[in-house]
Amino acid sequence: MYSKTMAPYQQRPRLRNTRIRHYVIAKLKLGWSPEQIANRLEKDHYELHISYEAVYQYVYEPEQVLPSFWLVDRIAACESR
């Protein structure tokens, strides 16, 4: 059973598979949404799978710095509508 007292740093890291992580980062740089990435990954690499929720969790991880450009682009796109 999952302990509620577990420290945040003890949670398992997102996107441990390097092939998936590189794919996700590349698509985020192109402006793809997590839903698009998850759906396309299965078509491009049938042996790899990821949920769009896992991509969102990866993007919003506090220690995650690299795909922060995605957040800025998404916020700007929403504000311009």
Secondary structure, 3 states (H helix, E strand, C coil): CCCCCCCHHHCCCCCCCHHHHHHHHHHHHCCCCHHHHHHHHHHHCCCCCCCHHHHHHHHCCCCCCCCHHHHHHHHHHHHCC
